[in-house]
């Protein structure tokens, strides 16, 4: 089966150094990185971005991953991920986290989406403290629409152990993380393709309702699905897939793993878990092929 992973984080050396520099903990950047590595077992990437890039490509080859959507998880990392994707466009598509309230963001987006060739952006409203449907953000969405961008809008739960270890804040207000807030945006900017990651990460019902309301809303299947513990009654992953395919249709569900760091590398167990769940949900082979590759190929406009 061909695989296109629609959700992974590049987590280059730049990412770790930037996050460590933002940390209020005492010590130098290198001391903080050593602390993170000792607590988590994470291997801090080589300072040379090309070394990290070759490692990811080898990992993809090892698991038969044809293409990877790679996220710059901090704005400072965007250039590194863009360069990696530009070097191997047949294997990587680049995206970056943005805060749409940052001064000069529209001009920055023109560069990222135009000159640097990023396919789209990530929004974390609950992390940065804004509502995605705030009318003041309209100029940002105008730029994204002009480039026919893909916009991941993180909804639901948000917890990153690395940020916690470094004393950095997580999600501030989950009211900003409601997938239903994306419906008016999807209608107002139909040229943008909006993606709700992780089945809504706890807002499953709202994700299904949103998907039924707008044809340019998608969802991805990434993460460990720890959010299932918040559902009452708790569904199986097969039931989640069954409901999602019914609400979105097979054409708007995108496979992802949320792979991040080494030595773990690409999360093959998550692919196998999702493959088994889809089979249990009664998905036909053609539907599985769509979820695991064809939908992403169409959305990314890959040859």
Secondary structure, 3 states (H helix, E strand, C coil): CCEEEEEEECCCHHHHHHHHHHCCCCCCHHHHHHHHHHHHCCCCCCCCHHHHHHHHHHHHHHHCEEEEEEEECCHHHHHHHHHHHHHCCCCEEEEEECCCCCCCHHHHHHHHHHHCCCCEEEECHHHHCCCCCCHHHHHHHHHHHHCCCEEEECCCCCCCHHHHHCCCCCCCCHHHHCCCHHHHHHHHCCCCEEEEHHHHCCCHHHHHHHHHHCCCEEEECCCCCHHHHHCCCCCCHHHHHHHHHHHHCHHHEECCCCECCCCCCCCHHHHHHHHHHHHHCCCCHHHHHHHHHHHHHHHHCCC
